[in-house]
């Protein structure tokens, strides 16, 4: 599988073109916090009563749960592209490992 790595490179190139990597002072912790902030925006969409599959537009800008999830994925892949993280390999390894886990490993509710 190479799709995620290719997408990460495309996203990272676009981020560079738009100046998002010009701020050298931003550290890894800040970048992870920005990934997390997109998930918080998903939560706010749900708390506001929007359906999890709803995309709506605000002055031409797409909004909603799917859009915020996409933003999180974009931030993650941008980070992977910047740091040459082989995310395809990591996802494949994790999926393979998860096959060895027991049903609801740990018996937690969620």
Buried (B, 14 or more C-beta within 10 A) or exposed (E): EEEBBEBBBEBBEEBBEEEBEEEEEEEEEEBEEBBEEBBEBBEEBBEEEBEEEEEEEEEEEEBBBBBBBBBBBBBBBBBBBBEEBBBBEEEEEEEEEEEEEEEEEEEEEE
